[in-house]
Amino acid sequence: MRTAGWRRWNTLSYLAVLLVITLVNVVPIGGRTTAEVSAMVPVLATPASYAFTIWGAIYALLGVFVLLQWRPGWRELSAFRRIGPWFVVGCLFHIAWVLCWHLLYLRSTVFLMLGLLLSLLPIYTATRNVQGSPRDDAGLAAKLFVQLPFSLYTAWVSVAAGANALVAFELAGWNSWGLEKYWTFLTLVLLAGAAIAVFARWRDTAYVLTLVWAFAAIGVQQQANAPFAAWTTWALAAALAAVALRIVRVPRSRGAR
């Protein structure tokens, strides 16, 4: 399909996500808010409620990203062509996840969140190069509205996928015998390791800082009842902040840009 065709589908898909998000918060679908469902299955990777305000920034930046595809001079940006159908696929996974979460099909949400994350990966890589923008390759608008939305979105969804997996472990009874803290530790370390790998490849400070935001909020939420989880996430947040601020040097990986 030509870029113009995907531009229309991207716009419709984005509007559909906004509609569903509005409905689940206003109606709400299933009679429960997203936070209320989360409280039904508490896990050690659940962040404080303030952390979810990042969704406002993500949706706003995605809105500008969609609008840019209609602007003269931006329409033929090579990154838009490389994305192809993946933005639409991601929106469909996002909608399906929200609906299943509110209707308490919680085991299914693990696979839907994984599908969302996997659909974001090709978008993330496609938007790392913004050659052909009306400004130069390092243009501020391209960085803010083509790269940044997917830095935040992909990083936050990676954390959500980890938390979602821990919810599934809880429902399956895999957290018996005190195993939850070990699953949580492994999940957080894997997420931190992935963020460092992304930084080594792309020098994406926003991606790493998104995990700092998430980990710090997990610590705030868990400090009273699970000091182990709190101190673990705070330590990882501090380490990632040191990487993002270039206090700790991370060598570039092969093929880094």
C-alpha positions as CSV (number, residue, x, y, z in Angstrom):
1,M,0.0,0.0,0.0
2,R,1.2,3.5,-0.8
3,T,2.2,5.9,2.0
4,A,-1.0,7.9,1.5
5,G,-3.1,4.8,2.2
6,W,-1.3,4.0,5.4
7,R,-1.6,7.6,6.4
8,R,-5.4,7.3,6.4
9,W,-5.3,4.0,8.3
10,N,-2.8,5.4,10.8
11,T,-5.1,8.3,11.5
12,L,-8.2,6.1,11.9
13,S,-6.4,3.6,14.1
14,Y,-5.1,6.4,16.4
15,L,-8.6,7.9,16.7
16,A,-10.0,4.4,17.5
17,V,-7.4,4.1,20.4
18,L,-8.4,7.5,21.8
19,L,-12.1,6.5,21.6
20,V,-11.6,3.3,23.4
21,I,-9.4,4.9,26.1
22,T,-12.1,7.5,26.6
23,L,-14.8,4.9,26.9
24,V,-13.0,2.8,29.5
25,N,-12.4,5.8,31.6
26,V,-15.8,7.5,31.3
27,V,-18.2,4.6,31.2
28,P,-16.1,2.6,32.3
29,I,-16.2,-0.6,30.3
30,G,-16.7,-3.6,32.6
31,G,-17.6,-1.2,35.4
32,R,-14.0,-0.9,36.5
33,T,-11.2,1.6,35.8
34,T,-7.8,0.4,34.6
35,A,-6.3,1.1,38.1
36,E,-9.1,-0.9,39.8
37,V,-8.4,-3.9,37.7
38,S,-4.7,-3.6,38.5
39,A,-5.5,-3.5,42.2
40,M,-7.3,-6.8,41.9
41,V,-4.1,-8.6,41.1
42,P,-1.3,-6.6,42.9
43,V,2.3,-7.5,41.9
44,L,5.6,-6.2,43.0
45,A,6.2,-4.4,39.7
46,T,3.1,-2.3,40.0
47,P,4.1,1.4,40.0
48,A,2.5,4.3,41.9
49,S,-0.5,5.7,40.2
50,Y,1.2,9.0,39.2
51,A,3.5,7.0,36.8
52,F,0.6,6.4,34.5
53,T,0.4,10.1,33.6
54,I,3.1,9.3,31.0
55,W,0.3,8.0,28.8
56,G,-0.9,11.6,28.4
57,A,2.5,12.5,26.9
58,I,2.5,9.4,24.8
59,Y,-0.9,10.0,23.3
60,A,-0.2,13.7,22.7
61,L,3.1,13.0,20.9
62,L,1.5,10.2,18.8
63,G,-1.2,12.7,17.8
64,V,1.4,15.1,16.5
65,F,3.1,12.2,14.8
66,V,-0.1,11.3,13.0
67,L,-0.8,14.9,12.0
68,L,2.7,15.3,10.6
69,Q,1.9,12.6,8.0
70,W,-0.6,15.0,6.5
71,R,1.7,18.0,6.3
72,P,3.3,19.0,3.0
73,G,7.0,18.4,3.2
74,W,6.6,15.6,5.7
75,R,4.4,13.3,3.8
76,E,7.2,11.5,2.0
77,L,9.4,11.1,5.0
78,S,11.3,7.8,4.6
79,A,10.5,6.7,8.2
80,F,6.7,6.9,7.4
81,R,7.2,4.5,4.4
82,R,9.3,2.1,6.5
83,I,6.7,1.9,9.2
84,G,4.2,0.4,6.8
85,P,1.3,-1.4,8.5
86,W,2.9,-1.7,11.9
87,F,1.3,1.4,13.5
88,V,-2.1,0.1,12.6
89,V,-1.2,-3.4,14.0
90,G,0.0,-1.8,17.2
91,C,-3.2,0.2,17.6
92,L,-5.3,-3.0,17.2
93,F,-3.3,-4.8,19.8
94,H,-3.6,-1.7,22.1
95,I,-7.4,-1.7,21.8
96,A,-7.7,-5.4,22.3
97,W,-5.5,-5.2,25.4
98,V,-7.6,-2.4,27.0
99,L,-10.8,-4.2,26.3
100,C,-9.6,-7.6,27.6
101,W,-8.1,-6.0,30.7
102,H,-11.4,-4.3,31.6
103,L,-13.4,-7.4,30.9
104,L,-11.0,-9.4,33.1
105,Y,-9.6,-11.7,30.4
106,L,-6.3,-11.1,32.2
107,R,-4.4,-14.1,30.9
108,S,-5.1,-13.1,27.3
109,T,-3.7,-9.6,28.0
110,V,-0.2,-11.1,28.3
111,F,-0.2,-12.2,24.7
112,L,-1.9,-8.9,23.5
113,M,0.7,-6.8,25.4
114,L,3.5,-8.9,23.9
115,G,1.9,-8.4,20.4
116,L,1.8,-4.6,21.0
117,L,5.5,-4.6,22.1
118,L,6.6,-6.7,19.1
119,S,4.6,-4.4,16.7
120,L,6.3,-1.4,18.2
121,L,9.9,-2.7,17.6
122,P,9.9,-2.3,13.8
123,I,8.4,1.2,14.3
124,Y,11.1,2.1,16.8
125,T,13.9,1.0,14.5
126,A,12.2,2.7,11.5
127,T,12.0,6.0,13.3
128,R,15.7,6.1,14.4
129,N,16.6,7.6,11.0
130,V,14.6,10.6,9.9
131,Q,16.4,11.5,6.7
132,G,14.3,13.3,4.2
133,S,12.5,15.5,6.8
134,P,12.0,19.2,5.9
135,R,14.8,20.0,8.2
136,D,18.2,18.2,8.4
137,D,18.6,14.7,9.8
138,A,18.9,16.1,13.4
139,G,16.0,18.5,13.1
140,L,14.3,19.2,16.4
141,A,10.8,18.6,15.0
142,A,11.7,15.2,13.7
143,K,13.3,14.2,17.0
144,L,10.4,15.4,19.1
145,F,7.5,14.1,17.0
146,V,8.9,11.2,15.0
147,Q,11.5,9.6,17.3
148,L,10.4,10.6,20.8
149,P,6.8,9.2,20.7
150,F,8.1,5.8,20.0
151,S,11.0,6.0,22.5
152,L,8.5,6.7,25.3
153,Y,5.8,4.3,23.9
154,T,8.2,1.3,23.4
155,A,10.0,1.8,26.7
156,W,6.7,2.1,28.7
157,V,5.1,-0.9,26.9
158,S,8.2,-3.0,27.7
159,V,7.6,-2.2,31.4
160,A,3.9,-2.9,31.1
161,A,4.6,-6.2,29.4
162,G,6.9,-7.2,32.3
163,A,4.2,-6.3,34.8
164,N,1.6,-8.1,32.8
165,A,3.7,-11.2,32.8
166,L,4.0,-11.1,36.6
167,V,0.1,-10.7,36.8
168,A,-0.1,-13.9,34.7
169,F,2.3,-15.7,37.0
170,E,0.2,-14.6,40.0
171,L,-3.0,-16.0,38.4
172,A,-1.2,-19.2,37.5
173,G,0.0,-19.7,41.0
174,W,3.7,-19.4,40.0
175,N,4.3,-16.9,42.8
176,S,3.8,-19.5,45.6
177,W,6.6,-20.3,48.0
178,G,7.9,-16.8,47.9
179,L,8.9,-16.9,44.3
180,E,7.3,-13.6,43.4
181,K,10.3,-11.5,44.4
182,Y,12.6,-13.6,42.3
183,W,10.4,-13.3,39.2
184,T,10.2,-9.6,39.8
185,F,13.9,-9.2,40.2
186,L,14.6,-11.2,37.0
187,T,12.0,-9.2,35.1
188,L,13.4,-5.8,36.2
189,V,17.0,-6.8,35.5
190,L,16.0,-8.0,32.0
191,L,14.2,-4.7,31.4
192,A,17.2,-2.7,32.6
193,G,19.5,-4.8,30.5
194,A,17.4,-4.2,27.4
195,A,17.4,-0.4,28.0
196,I,21.2,-0.4,28.3
197,A,21.4,-2.4,25.0
198,V,19.1,0.2,23.3
199,F,21.3,3.0,24.6
200,A,24.4,1.3,23.3
201,R,22.8,0.9,19.9
202,W,20.8,4.2,19.5
203,R,22.0,6.5,22.3
204,D,18.3,6.9,23.2
205,T,18.2,8.9,26.4
206,A,14.4,9.2,26.4
207,Y,14.0,5.4,26.3
208,V,16.3,4.9,29.3
209,L,14.7,7.8,31.3
210,T,11.3,6.3,30.7
211,L,12.5,3.2,32.6
212,V,13.9,5.4,35.3
213,W,10.5,7.0,35.7
214,A,8.8,3.6,35.9
215,F,11.3,2.0,38.3
216,A,11.2,5.0,40.6
217,A,7.4,4.8,40.7
218,I,7.5,1.0,41.4
219,G,9.8,1.8,44.4
220,V,7.4,4.4,45.7
221,Q,4.5,2.0,45.4
222,Q,6.2,-0.9,47.0
223,Q,8.3,0.7,49.7
224,A,5.8,0.1,52.6
225,N,5.0,-3.6,51.9
226,A,7.9,-4.8,49.9
227,P,11.2,-3.1,50.7
228,F,13.1,-5.6,48.6
229,A,11.3,-4.6,45.5
230,A,11.5,-0.9,46.3
231,W,15.2,-0.9,46.9
232,T,15.9,-3.1,43.9
233,T,14.0,-0.8,41.6
234,W,15.5,2.3,43.1
235,A,19.0,0.9,42.6
236,L,18.2,0.0,39.0
237,A,16.7,3.4,38.4
238,A,19.9,5.1,39.8
239,A,22.1,2.9,37.5
240,L,20.0,3.7,34.5
241,A,20.0,7.4,35.3
242,A,23.8,7.3,35.5
243,V,23.8,5.7,32.0
244,A,21.3,8.2,30.5
245,L,23.3,11.2,32.0
246,R,26.6,9.7,30.7
247,I,28.0,9.4,34.2
248,V,28.6,5.7,33.4
249,R,30.1,5.1,30.0
250,V,28.4,2.5,27.8
251,P,30.4,1.6,24.7
252,R,28.5,1.8,21.4
253,S,27.5,-1.5,20.0
254,R,28.4,-2.6,16.5
255,G,26.4,-0.7,13.8
256,A,25.4,2.0,16.3
257,R,24.2,5.3,15.0
